Amino acid sequence: MSLIITDECINCDVCEPECPNEAISQGDETYVIDFNKCTECVGHYDTPQCVEVCPVDCIKKDPEHDETVNQLWIKYEKLTGIKCVGCSGE
């Protein structure tokens, strides 16, 4: 499942540089996450780095973009061109 930044965002700027896929950018009022680029850090880290650094806990699962871990691996491979060798992706 992709992540979403809620309106509780305080625009502190700590999440954007932590995203390895460059999925986070400044929106009109708060930061936003591009669903097409968000892999929840699958392929990069064990946990989503934006969630780890967010001081107000405003980054949640996006219920409108339900994805399995396998789908996140596929997205990671498309974004990076790096094939996951030896992982089940499940």
mmCIF file as gemmi writes it, N, C-alpha and C atoms, coordinates in Angstrom:
data_model
loop_
_atom_site.group_PDB
_atom_site.id
_atom_site.type_symbol
_atom_site.label_atom_id
_atom_site.label_alt_id
_atom_site.label_comp_id
_atom_site.label_asym_id
_atom_site.label_entity_id
_atom_site.label_seq_id
_atom_site.pdbx_PDB_ins_code
_atom_site.Cartn_x
_atom_site.Cartn_y
_atom_site.Cartn_z
_atom_site.occupancy
_atom_site.B_iso_or_equiv
_atom_site.pdbx_formal_charge
_atom_site.auth_seq_id
_atom_site.auth_asym_id
_atom_site.pdbx_PDB_model_num
ATOM 1 N N . MET Axp A 1 ? 0.842 -1.168 0 1 0 ? 1 A 1
ATOM 2 C CA . MET Axp A 1 ? 0 0 0 1 0 ? 1 A 1
ATOM 3 C C . MET Axp A 1 ? 0.894 1.239 0 1 0 ? 1 A 1
ATOM 4 N N . SER Axp A 2 ? 0.591 2.158 -0.822 1 0 ? 2 A 1
ATOM 5 C CA . SER Axp A 2 ? 1.312 3.425 -0.859 1 0 ? 2 A 1
ATOM 6 C C . SER Axp A 2 ? 1.011 4.204 0.415 1 0 ? 2 A 1
ATOM 7 N N . LEU Axp A 3 ? 1.791 5.21 0.665 1 0 ? 3 A 1
ATOM 8 C CA . LEU Axp A 3 ? 1.59 6.049 1.838 1 0 ? 3 A 1
ATOM 9 C C . LEU Axp A 3 ? 0.989 7.384 1.429 1 0 ? 3 A 1
ATOM 10 N N . ILE Axp A 4 ? 0.393 8.067 2.403 1 0 ? 4 A 1
ATOM 11 C CA . ILE Axp A 4 ? -0.208 9.377 2.179 1 0 ? 4 A 1
ATOM 12 C C . ILE Axp A 4 ? 0.15 10.263 3.364 1 0 ? 4 A 1
ATOM 13 N N . ILE Axp A 5 ? 0.316 11.548 3.109 1 0 ? 5 A 1
ATOM 14 C CA . ILE Axp A 5 ? 0.571 12.514 4.167 1 0 ? 5 A 1
ATOM 15 C C . ILE Axp A 5 ? -0.742 13.211 4.468 1 0 ? 5 A 1
ATOM 16 N N . THR Axp A 6 ? -1.155 13.163 5.727 1 0 ? 6 A 1
ATOM 17 C CA . THR Axp A 6 ? -2.439 13.747 6.123 1 0 ? 6 A 1
ATOM 18 C C . THR Axp A 6 ? -2.304 15.252 6.352 1 0 ? 6 A 1
ATOM 19 N N . ASP Axp A 7 ? -3.443 15.888 6.584 1 0 ? 7 A 1
ATOM 20 C CA . ASP Axp A 7 ? -3.433 17.334 6.782 1 0 ? 7 A 1
ATOM 21 C C . ASP Axp A 7 ? -2.847 17.765 8.124 1 0 ? 7 A 1
ATOM 22 N N . GLU Axp A 8 ? -2.42 16.807 8.933 1 0 ? 8 A 1
ATOM 23 C CA . GLU Axp A 8 ? -1.718 17.14 10.174 1 0 ? 8 A 1
ATOM 24 C C . GLU Axp A 8 ? -0.263 17.545 9.905 1 0 ? 8 A 1
ATOM 25 N N . CYS Axp A 9 ? 0.192 17.422 8.666 1 0 ? 9 A 1
ATOM 26 C CA . CYS Axp A 9 ? 1.561 17.769 8.279 1 0 ? 9 A 1
ATOM 27 C C . CYS Axp A 9 ? 1.859 19.213 8.672 1 0 ? 9 A 1
ATOM 28 N N . ILE Axp A 10 ? 3.03 19.413 9.278 1 0 ? 10 A 1
ATOM 29 C CA . ILE Axp A 10 ? 3.443 20.758 9.706 1 0 ? 10 A 1
ATOM 30 C C . ILE Axp A 10 ? 4.515 21.342 8.775 1 0 ? 10 A 1
ATOM 31 N N . ASN Axp A 11 ? 4.746 20.713 7.647 1 0 ? 11 A 1
ATOM 32 C CA . ASN Axp A 11 ? 5.73 21.18 6.667 1 0 ? 11 A 1
ATOM 33 C C . ASN Axp A 11 ? 7.115 21.372 7.278 1 0 ? 11 A 1
ATOM 34 N N . CYS Axp A 12 ? 7.547 20.4 8.029 1 0 ? 12 A 1
ATOM 35 C CA . CYS Axp A 12 ? 8.839 20.504 8.716 1 0 ? 12 A 1
ATOM 36 C C . CYS Axp A 12 ? 10.019 20.17 7.808 1 0 ? 12 A 1
ATOM 37 N N . ASP Axp A 13 ? 9.759 19.617 6.635 1 0 ? 13 A 1
ATOM 38 C CA . ASP Axp A 13 ? 10.783 19.337 5.63 1 0 ? 13 A 1
ATOM 39 C C . ASP Axp A 13 ? 11.678 18.13 5.919 1 0 ? 13 A 1
ATOM 40 N N . VAL Axp A 14 ? 11.38 17.317 6.914 1 0 ? 14 A 1
ATOM 41 C CA . VAL Axp A 14 ? 12.288 16.207 7.209 1 0 ? 14 A 1
ATOM 42 C C . VAL Axp A 14 ? 12.01 14.964 6.367 1 0 ? 14 A 1
ATOM 43 N N . CYS Axp A 15 ? 10.815 14.798 5.868 1 0 ? 15 A 1
ATOM 44 C CA . CYS Axp A 15 ? 10.476 13.577 5.122 1 0 ? 15 A 1
ATOM 45 C C . CYS Axp A 15 ? 11.024 13.568 3.694 1 0 ? 15 A 1
ATOM 46 N N . GLU Axp A 16 ? 10.963 14.688 3.02 1 0 ? 16 A 1
ATOM 47 C CA . GLU Axp A 16 ? 11.326 14.738 1.602 1 0 ? 16 A 1
ATOM 48 C C . GLU Axp A 16 ? 12.725 14.198 1.301 1 0 ? 16 A 1
ATOM 49 N N . PRO Axp A 17 ? 13.759 14.63 2.006 1 0 ? 17 A 1
ATOM 50 C CA . PRO Axp A 17 ? 15.099 14.116 1.671 1 0 ? 17 A 1
ATOM 51 C C . PRO Axp A 17 ? 15.321 12.658 2.057 1 0 ? 17 A 1
ATOM 52 N N . GLU Axp A 18 ? 14.449 12.098 2.879 1 0 ? 18 A 1
ATOM 53 C CA . GLU Axp A 18 ? 14.601 10.707 3.308 1 0 ? 18 A 1
ATOM 54 C C . GLU Axp A 18 ? 14.065 9.706 2.294 1 0 ? 18 A 1
ATOM 55 N N . CYS Axp A 19 ? 13.259 10.144 1.343 1 0 ? 19 A 1
ATOM 56 C CA . CYS Axp A 19 ? 12.623 9.234 0.387 1 0 ? 19 A 1
ATOM 57 C C . CYS Axp A 19 ? 13.597 8.811 -0.705 1 0 ? 19 A 1
ATOM 58 N N . PRO Axp A 20 ? 13.94 7.524 -0.768 1 0 ? 20 A 1
ATOM 59 C CA . PRO Axp A 20 ? 14.891 7.064 -1.782 1 0 ? 20 A 1
ATOM 60 C C . PRO Axp A 20 ? 14.334 7.081 -3.205 1 0 ? 20 A 1
ATOM 61 N N . ASN Axp A 21 ? 13.021 7.165 -3.336 1 0 ? 21 A 1
ATOM 62 C CA . ASN Axp A 21 ? 12.393 7.165 -4.659 1 0 ? 21 A 1
ATOM 63 C C . ASN Axp A 21 ? 11.986 8.562 -5.116 1 0 ? 21 A 1
ATOM 64 N N . GLU Axp A 22 ? 12.298 9.575 -4.305 1 0 ? 22 A 1
ATOM 65 C CA . GLU Axp A 22 ? 11.9 10.946 -4.606 1 0 ? 22 A 1
ATOM 66 C C . GLU Axp A 22 ? 10.397 11.062 -4.845 1 0 ? 22 A 1
ATOM 67 N N . ALA Axp A 23 ? 9.631 10.337 -4.023 1 0 ? 23 A 1
ATOM 68 C CA . ALA Axp A 23 ? 8.174 10.329 -4.152 1 0 ? 23 A 1
ATOM 69 C C . ALA Axp A 23 ? 7.511 11.467 -3.383 1 0 ? 23 A 1
ATOM 70 N N . ILE Axp A 24 ? 8.253 12.131 -2.513 1 0 ? 24 A 1
ATOM 71 C CA . ILE Axp A 24 ? 7.685 13.188 -1.673 1 0 ? 24 A 1
ATOM 72 C C . ILE Axp A 24 ? 8.075 14.551 -2.226 1 0 ? 24 A 1
ATOM 73 N N . SER Axp A 25 ? 7.07 15.432 -2.324 1 0 ? 25 A 1
ATOM 74 C CA . SER Axp A 25 ? 7.332 16.79 -2.795 1 0 ? 25 A 1
ATOM 75 C C . SER Axp A 25 ? 6.395 17.756 -2.083 1 0 ? 25 A 1
ATOM 76 N N . GLN Axp A 26 ? 6.722 19.024 -2.17 1 0 ? 26 A 1
ATOM 77 C CA . GLN Axp A 26 ? 5.881 20.053 -1.555 1 0 ? 26 A 1
ATOM 78 C C . GLN Axp A 26 ? 4.62 20.217 -2.387 1 0 ? 26 A 1
ATOM 79 N N . GLY Axp A 27 ? 3.477 20.085 -1.741 1 0 ? 27 A 1
ATOM 80 C CA . GLY Axp A 27 ? 2.199 20.299 -2.402 1 0 ? 27 A 1
ATOM 81 C C . GLY Axp A 27 ? 1.725 21.722 -2.176 1 0 ? 27 A 1
ATOM 82 N N . ASP Axp A 28 ? 0.455 21.988 -2.46 1 0 ? 28 A 1
ATOM 83 C CA . ASP Axp A 28 ? -0.102 23.331 -2.285 1 0 ? 28 A 1
ATOM 84 C C . ASP Axp A 28 ? -0.087 23.771 -0.824 1 0 ? 28 A 1
ATOM 85 N N . GLU Axp A 29 ? -0.481 22.846 0.067 1 0 ? 29 A 1
ATOM 86 C CA . GLU Axp A 29 ? -0.553 23.199 1.489 1 0 ? 29 A 1
ATOM 87 C C . GLU Axp A 29 ? 0.377 22.368 2.359 1 0 ? 29 A 1
ATOM 88 N N . THR Axp A 30 ? 0.599 21.123 1.991 1 0 ? 30 A 1
ATOM 89 C CA . THR Axp A 30 ? 1.465 20.225 2.754 1 0 ? 30 A 1
ATOM 90 C C . THR Axp A 30 ? 2.276 19.394 1.768 1 0 ? 30 A 1
ATOM 91 N N . TYR Axp A 31 ? 3.171 18.623 2.305 1 0 ? 31 A 1
ATOM 92 C CA . TYR Axp A 31 ? 3.91 17.693 1.453 1 0 ? 31 A 1
ATOM 93 C C . TYR Axp A 31 ? 2.966 16.614 0.945 1 0 ? 31 A 1
ATOM 94 N N . VAL Axp A 32 ? 3.283 16.048 -0.217 1 0 ? 32 A 1
ATOM 95 C CA . VAL Axp A 32 ? 2.467 14.999 -0.821 1 0 ? 32 A 1
ATOM 96 C C . VAL Axp A 32 ? 3.373 13.854 -1.26 1 0 ? 32 A 1
ATOM 97 N N . ILE Axp A 33 ? 2.779 12.677 -1.375 1 0 ? 33 A 1
ATOM 98 C CA . ILE Axp A 33 ? 3.508 11.491 -1.813 1 0 ? 33 A 1
ATOM 99 C C . ILE Axp A 33 ? 2.923 11.022 -3.144 1 0 ? 33 A 1
ATOM 100 N N . ASP Axp A 34 ? 3.77 10.854 -4.12 1 0 ? 34 A 1
ATOM 101 C CA . ASP Axp A 34 ? 3.357 10.364 -5.438 1 0 ? 34 A 1
ATOM 102 C C . ASP Axp A 34 ? 3.175 8.855 -5.359 1 0 ? 34 A 1
ATOM 103 N N . PHE Axp A 35 ? 1.957 8.401 -5.498 1 0 ? 35 A 1
ATOM 104 C CA . PHE Axp A 35 ? 1.621 6.977 -5.428 1 0 ? 35 A 1
ATOM 105 C C . PHE Axp A 35 ? 2.451 6.16 -6.406 1 0 ? 35 A 1
ATOM 106 N N . ASN Axp A 36 ? 2.717 6.713 -7.556 1 0 ? 36 A 1
ATOM 107 C CA . ASN Axp A 36 ? 3.447 5.974 -8.584 1 0 ? 36 A 1
ATOM 108 C C . ASN Axp A 36 ? 4.906 5.725 -8.233 1 0 ? 36 A 1
ATOM 109 N N . LYS Axp A 37 ? 5.444 6.491 -7.294 1 0 ? 37 A 1
ATOM 110 C CA . LYS Axp A 37 ? 6.839 6.333 -6.896 1 0 ? 37 A 1
ATOM 111 C C . LYS Axp A 37 ? 7.014 5.717 -5.511 1 0 ? 37 A 1
ATOM 112 N N . CYS Axp A 38 ? 5.967 5.705 -4.699 1 0 ? 38 A 1
ATOM 113 C CA . CYS Axp A 38 ? 6.088 5.22 -3.316 1 0 ? 38 A 1
ATOM 114 C C . CYS Axp A 38 ? 6.089 3.691 -3.272 1 0 ? 38 A 1
ATOM 115 N N . THR Axp A 39 ? 7.167 3.139 -2.701 1 0 ? 39 A 1
ATOM 116 C CA . THR Axp A 39 ? 7.255 1.689 -2.5 1 0 ? 39 A 1
ATOM 117 C C . THR Axp A 39 ? 7.309 1.345 -1.017 1 0 ? 39 A 1
ATOM 118 N N . GLU Axp A 40 ? 6.989 2.339 -0.156 1 0 ? 40 A 1
ATOM 119 C CA . GLU Axp A 40 ? 7.135 2.176 1.289 1 0 ? 40 A 1
ATOM 120 C C . GLU Axp A 40 ? 8.569 1.776 1.637 1 0 ? 40 A 1
ATOM 121 N N . CYS Axp A 41 ? 9.489 2.198 0.827 1 0 ? 41 A 1
ATOM 122 C CA . CYS Axp A 41 ? 10.932 1.925 0.955 1 0 ? 41 A 1
ATOM 123 C C . CYS Axp A 41 ? 11.294 0.459 0.716 1 0 ? 41 A 1
ATOM 124 N N . VAL Axp A 42 ? 10.365 -0.332 0.182 1 0 ? 42 A 1
ATOM 125 C CA . VAL Axp A 42 ? 10.677 -1.71 -0.19 1 0 ? 42 A 1
ATOM 126 C C . VAL Axp A 42 ? 11.827 -1.663 -1.198 1 0 ? 42 A 1
ATOM 127 N N . GLY Axp A 43 ? 12.821 -2.506 -0.965 1 0 ? 43 A 1
ATOM 128 C CA . GLY Axp A 43 ? 13.989 -2.544 -1.818 1 0 ? 43 A 1
ATOM 129 C C . GLY Axp A 43 ? 15.116 -1.658 -1.327 1 0 ? 43 A 1
ATOM 130 N N . HIS Axp A 44 ? 14.788 -0.714 -0.467 1 0 ? 44 A 1
ATOM 131 C CA . HIS Axp A 44 ? 15.784 0.211 0.064 1 0 ? 44 A 1
ATOM 132 C C . HIS Axp A 44 ? 16.012 -0.004 1.564 1 0 ? 44 A 1
ATOM 133 N N . TYR Axp A 45 ? 14.923 -0.033 2.322 1 0 ? 45 A 1
ATOM 134 C CA . TYR Axp A 45 ? 14.978 -0.124 3.779 1 0 ? 45 A 1
ATOM 135 C C . TYR Axp A 45 ? 13.91 -1.084 4.291 1 0 ? 45 A 1
ATOM 136 N N . ASP Axp A 46 ? 14.028 -1.471 5.547 1 0 ? 46 A 1
ATOM 137 C CA . ASP Axp A 46 ? 13.042 -2.366 6.158 1 0 ? 46 A 1
ATOM 138 C C . ASP Axp A 46 ? 11.751 -1.651 6.533 1 0 ? 46 A 1
ATOM 139 N N . THR Axp A 47 ? 11.826 -0.346 6.747 1 0 ? 47 A 1
ATOM 140 C CA . THR Axp A 47 ? 10.648 0.439 7.122 1 0 ? 47 A 1
ATOM 141 C C . THR Axp A 47 ? 10.628 1.731 6.318 1 0 ? 47 A 1
ATOM 142 N N . PRO Axp A 48 ? 9.448 2.304 6.117 1 0 ? 48 A 1
ATOM 143 C CA . PRO Axp A 48 ? 9.37 3.572 5.398 1 0 ? 48 A 1
ATOM 144 C C . PRO Axp A 48 ? 10.11 4.669 6.17 1 0 ? 48 A 1
ATOM 145 N N . GLN Axp A 49 ? 11.096 5.261 5.53 1 0 ? 49 A 1
ATOM 146 C CA . GLN Axp A 49 ? 11.932 6.253 6.199 1 0 ? 49 A 1
ATOM 147 C C . GLN Axp A 49 ? 11.18 7.538 6.527 1 0 ? 49 A 1
ATOM 148 N N . CYS Axp A 50 ? 10.222 7.915 5.723 1 0 ? 50 A 1
ATOM 149 C CA . CYS Axp A 50 ? 9.443 9.122 6.012 1 0 ? 50 A 1
ATOM 150 C C . CYS Axp A 50 ? 8.658 8.964 7.305 1 0 ? 50 A 1
ATOM 151 N N . VAL Axp A 51 ? 8.118 7.771 7.523 1 0 ? 51 A 1
ATOM 152 C CA . VAL Axp A 51 ? 7.377 7.491 8.76 1 0 ? 51 A 1
ATOM 153 C C . VAL Axp A 51 ? 8.322 7.542 9.954 1 0 ? 51 A 1
ATOM 154 N N . GLU Axp A 52 ? 9.519 7.023 9.772 1 0 ? 52 A 1
ATOM 155 C CA . GLU Axp A 52 ? 10.508 7.001 10.852 1 0 ? 52 A 1
ATOM 156 C C . GLU Axp A 52 ? 10.88 8.406 11.326 1 0 ? 52 A 1
ATOM 157 N N . VAL Axp A 53 ? 10.979 9.362 10.414 1 0 ? 53 A 1
ATOM 158 C CA . VAL Axp A 53 ? 11.446 10.698 10.789 1 0 ? 53 A 1
ATOM 159 C C . VAL Axp A 53 ? 10.327 11.706 11.065 1 0 ? 53 A 1
ATOM 160 N N . CYS Axp A 54 ? 9.112 11.389 10.733 1 0 ? 54 A 1
ATOM 161 C CA . CYS Axp A 54 ? 7.997 12.335 10.901 1 0 ? 54 A 1
ATOM 162 C C . CYS Axp A 54 ? 7.743 12.62 12.383 1 0 ? 54 A 1
ATOM 163 N N . PRO Axp A 55 ? 7.848 13.878 12.791 1 0 ? 55 A 1
ATOM 164 C CA . PRO Axp A 55 ? 7.66 14.21 14.202 1 0 ? 55 A 1
ATOM 165 C C . PRO Axp A 55 ? 6.203 14.275 14.654 1 0 ? 55 A 1
ATOM 166 N N . VAL Axp A 56 ? 5.268 14.297 13.702 1 0 ? 56 A 1
ATOM 167 C CA . VAL Axp A 56 ? 3.854 14.428 14.084 1 0 ? 56 A 1
ATOM 168 C C . VAL Axp A 56 ? 3.005 13.22 13.677 1 0 ? 56 A 1
ATOM 169 N N . ASP Axp A 57 ? 3.64 12.171 13.201 1 0 ? 57 A 1
ATOM 170 C CA . ASP Axp A 57 ? 2.925 10.939 12.85 1 0 ? 57 A 1
ATOM 171 C C . ASP Axp A 57 ? 1.781 11.187 11.863 1 0 ? 57 A 1
ATOM 172 N N . CYS Axp A 58 ? 2.083 11.922 10.791 1 0 ? 58 A 1
ATOM 173 C CA . CYS Axp A 58 ? 1.037 12.256 9.824 1 0 ? 58 A 1
ATOM 174 C C . CYS Axp A 58 ? 1.129 11.452 8.527 1 0 ? 58 A 1
ATOM 175 N N . ILE Axp A 59 ? 1.982 10.434 8.49 1 0 ? 59 A 1
ATOM 176 C CA . ILE Axp A 59 ? 2.124 9.632 7.279 1 0 ? 59 A 1
ATOM 177 C C . ILE Axp A 59 ? 1.505 8.267 7.535 1 0 ? 59 A 1
ATOM 178 N N . LYS Axp A 60 ? 0.473 7.965 6.763 1 0 ? 60 A 1
ATOM 179 C CA . LYS Axp A 60 ? -0.331 6.757 6.969 1 0 ? 60 A 1
ATOM 180 C C . LYS Axp A 60 ? -0.41 5.943 5.682 1 0 ? 60 A 1
ATOM 181 N N . LYS Axp A 61 ? -0.936 4.736 5.8 1 0 ? 61 A 1
ATOM 182 C CA . LYS Axp A 61 ? -1.232 3.924 4.618 1 0 ? 61 A 1
ATOM 183 C C . LYS Axp A 61 ? -2.359 4.598 3.848 1 0 ? 61 A 1
ATOM 184 N N . ASP Axp A 62 ? -2.241 4.602 2.54 1 0 ? 62 A 1
ATOM 185 C CA . ASP Axp A 62 ? -3.258 5.208 1.685 1 0 ? 62 A 1
ATOM 186 C C . ASP Axp A 62 ? -4.288 4.155 1.307 1 0 ? 62 A 1
ATOM 187 N N . PRO Axp A 63 ? -5.482 4.219 1.891 1 0 ? 63 A 1
ATOM 188 C CA . PRO Axp A 63 ? -6.495 3.187 1.619 1 0 ? 63 A 1
ATOM 189 C C . PRO Axp A 63 ? -6.968 3.149 0.166 1 0 ? 63 A 1
ATOM 190 N N . GLU Axp A 64 ? -6.709 4.208 -0.575 1 0 ? 64 A 1
ATOM 191 C CA . GLU Axp A 64 ? -7.113 4.245 -1.985 1 0 ? 64 A 1
ATOM 192 C C . GLU Axp A 64 ? -6.107 3.561 -2.897 1 0 ? 64 A 1
ATOM 193 N N . HIS Axp A 65 ? -4.947 3.197 -2.356 1 0 ? 65 A 1
ATOM 194 C CA . HIS Axp A 65 ? -3.907 2.548 -3.155 1 0 ? 65 A 1
ATOM 195 C C . HIS Axp A 65 ? -3.387 1.32 -2.419 1 0 ? 65 A 1
ATOM 196 N N . ASP Axp A 66 ? -4.229 0.335 -2.31 1 0 ? 66 A 1
ATOM 197 C CA . ASP Axp A 66 ? -3.888 -0.911 -1.631 1 0 ? 66 A 1
ATOM 198 C C . ASP Axp A 66 ? -2.965 -1.741 -2.521 1 0 ? 66 A 1
ATOM 199 N N . GLU Axp A 67 ? -1.762 -2.023 -2.007 1 0 ? 67 A 1
ATOM 200 C CA . GLU Axp A 67 ? -0.788 -2.802 -2.769 1 0 ? 67 A 1
ATOM 201 C C . GLU Axp A 67 ? -0.186 -3.879 -1.873 1 0 ? 67 A 1
ATOM 202 N N . THR Axp A 68 ? 0.1 -5.003 -2.459 1 0 ? 68 A 1
ATOM 203 C CA . THR Axp A 68 ? 0.778 -6.067 -1.728 1 0 ? 68 A 1
ATOM 204 C C . THR Axp A 68 ? 2.277 -5.79 -1.731 1 0 ? 68 A 1
ATOM 205 N N . VAL Axp A 69 ? 3.001 -6.51 -0.896 1 0 ? 69 A 1
ATOM 206 C CA . VAL Axp A 69 ? 4.456 -6.388 -0.881 1 0 ? 69 A 1
ATOM 207 C C . VAL Axp A 69 ? 5.012 -6.762 -2.253 1 0 ? 69 A 1
ATOM 208 N N . ASN Axp A 70 ? 4.441 -7.776 -2.879 1 0 ? 70 A 1
ATOM 209 C CA . ASN Axp A 70 ? 4.88 -8.179 -4.215 1 0 ? 70 A 1
ATOM 210 C C . ASN Axp A 70 ? 4.703 -7.029 -5.214 1 0 ? 70 A 1
ATOM 211 N N . GLN Axp A 71 ? 3.595 -6.335 -5.148 1 0 ? 71 A 1
ATOM 212 C CA . GLN Axp A 71 ? 3.361 -5.204 -6.052 1 0 ? 71 A 1
ATOM 213 C C . GLN Axp A 71 ? 4.358 -4.077 -5.778 1 0 ? 71 A 1
ATOM 214 N N . LEU Axp A 72 ? 4.711 -3.873 -4.506 1 0 ? 72 A 1
ATOM 215 C CA . LEU Axp A 72 ? 5.707 -2.851 -4.165 1 0 ? 72 A 1
ATOM 216 C C . LEU Axp A 72 ? 7.078 -3.232 -4.718 1 0 ? 72 A 1
ATOM 217 N N . TRP Axp A 73 ? 7.424 -4.53 -4.672 1 0 ? 73 A 1
ATOM 218 C CA . TRP Axp A 73 ? 8.695 -4.991 -5.255 1 0 ? 73 A 1
ATOM 219 C C . TRP Axp A 73 ? 8.712 -4.755 -6.761 1 0 ? 73 A 1
ATOM 220 N N . ILE Axp A 74 ? 7.61 -5.04 -7.409 1 0 ? 74 A 1
ATOM 221 C CA . ILE Axp A 74 ? 7.522 -4.821 -8.854 1 0 ? 74 A 1
ATOM 222 C C . ILE Axp A 74 ? 7.699 -3.344 -9.181 1 0 ? 74 A 1
ATOM 223 N N . LYS Axp A 75 ? 7.076 -2.465 -8.392 1 0 ? 75 A 1
ATOM 224 C CA . LYS Axp A 75 ? 7.218 -1.026 -8.594 1 0 ? 75 A 1
ATOM 225 C C . LYS Axp A 75 ? 8.673 -0.606 -8.367 1 0 ? 75 A 1
ATOM 226 N N . TYR Axp A 76 ? 9.301 -1.138 -7.314 1 0 ? 76 A 1
ATOM 227 C CA . TYR Axp A 76 ? 10.712 -0.86 -7.037 1 0 ? 76 A 1
ATOM 228 C C . TYR Axp A 76 ? 11.582 -1.236 -8.24 1 0 ? 76 A 1
ATOM 229 N N . GLU Axp A 77 ? 11.356 -2.423 -8.786 1 0 ? 77 A 1
ATOM 230 C CA . GLU Axp A 77 ? 12.135 -2.885 -9.934 1 0 ? 77 A 1
ATOM 231 C C . GLU Axp A 77 ? 11.937 -1.98 -11.14 1 0 ? 77 A 1
ATOM 232 N N . LYS Axp A 78 ? 10.717 -1.517 -11.375 1 0 ? 78 A 1
ATOM 233 C CA . LYS Axp A 78 ? 10.45 -0.615 -12.504 1 0 ? 78 A 1
ATOM 234 C C . LYS Axp A 78 ? 11.112 0.743 -12.295 1 0 ? 78 A 1
ATOM 235 N N . LEU Axp A 79 ? 11.088 1.239 -11.064 1 0 ? 79 A 1
ATOM 236 C CA . LEU Axp A 79 ? 11.672 2.546 -10.769 1 0 ? 79 A 1
ATOM 237 C C . LEU Axp A 79 ? 13.194 2.537 -10.835 1 0 ? 79 A 1
ATOM 238 N N . THR Axp A 80 ? 13.797 1.453 -10.37 1 0 ? 80 A 1
ATOM 239 C CA . THR Axp A 80 ? 15.254 1.424 -10.25 1 0 ? 80 A 1
ATOM 240 C C . THR Axp A 80 ? 15.953 0.637 -11.347 1 0 ? 80 A 1
ATOM 241 N N . GLY Axp A 81 ? 15.232 -0.269 -11.987 1 0 ? 81 A 1
ATOM 242 C CA . GLY Axp A 81 ? 15.855 -1.151 -12.971 1 0 ? 81 A 1
ATOM 243 C C . GLY Axp A 81 ? 16.633 -2.275 -12.328 1 0 ? 81 A 1
ATOM 244 N N . ILE Axp A 82 ? 16.543 -2.385 -11.006 1 0 ? 82 A 1
ATOM 245 C CA . ILE Axp A 82 ? 17.256 -3.421 -10.25 1 0 ? 82 A 1
ATOM 246 C C . ILE Axp A 82 ? 16.301 -4.568 -9.95 1 0 ? 82 A 1
ATOM 247 N N . LYS Axp A 83 ? 16.66 -5.755 -10.391 1 0 ? 83 A 1
ATOM 248 C CA . LYS Axp A 83 ? 15.841 -6.929 -10.127 1 0 ? 83 A 1
ATOM 249 C C . LYS Axp A 83 ? 16.133 -7.453 -8.729 1 0 ? 83 A 1
ATOM 250 N N . CYS Axp A 84 ? 15.104 -7.878 -8.061 1 0 ? 84 A 1
ATOM 251 C CA . CYS Axp A 84 ? 15.252 -8.464 -6.738 1 0 ? 84 A 1
ATOM 252 C C . CYS Axp A 84 ? 15.668 -9.926 -6.899 1 0 ? 84 A 1
ATOM 253 N N . VAL Axp A 85 ? 16.919 -10.204 -6.58 1 0 ? 85 A 1
ATOM 254 C CA . VAL Axp A 85 ? 17.453 -11.554 -6.704 1 0 ? 85 A 1
ATOM 255 C C . VAL Axp A 85 ? 17.334 -12.261 -5.354 1 0 ? 85 A 1
ATOM 256 N N . GLY Axp A 86 ? 16.707 -13.42 -5.362 1 0 ? 86 A 1
ATOM 257 C CA . GLY Axp A 86 ? 16.6 -14.204 -4.148 1 0 ? 86 A 1
ATOM 258 C C . GLY Axp A 86 ? 15.485 -13.816 -3.205 1 0 ? 86 A 1
ATOM 259 N N . CYS Axp A 87 ? 14.658 -12.862 -3.587 1 0 ? 87 A 1
ATOM 260 C CA . CYS Axp A 87 ? 13.534 -12.525 -2.691 1 0 ? 87 A 1
ATOM 261 C C . CYS Axp A 87 ? 12.247 -13.056 -3.298 1 0 ? 87 A 1
ATOM 262 N N . SER Axp A 88 ? 11.339 -13.395 -2.433 1 0 ? 88 A 1
ATOM 263 C CA . SER Axp A 88 ? 10.062 -13.91 -2.909 1 0 ? 88 A 1
ATOM 264 C C . SER Axp A 88 ? 9.139 -12.786 -3.281 1 0 ? 88 A 1
ATOM 265 N N . GLY Axp A 89 ? 9.367 -11.59 -2.673 1 0 ? 89 A 1
ATOM 266 C CA . GLY Axp A 89 ? 8.487 -10.475 -2.949 1 0 ? 89 A 1
ATOM 267 C C . GLY Axp A 89 ? 7.134 -10.634 -2.326 1 0 ? 89 A 1
ATOM 268 N N . GLU Axp A 90 ? 6.995 -11.587 -1.449 1 0 ? 90 A 1
ATOM 269 C CA . GLU Axp A 90 ? 5.694 -11.81 -0.816 1 0 ? 90 A 1
ATOM 270 C C . GLU Axp A 90 ? 5.769 -11.52 0.645 1 0 ? 90 A 1
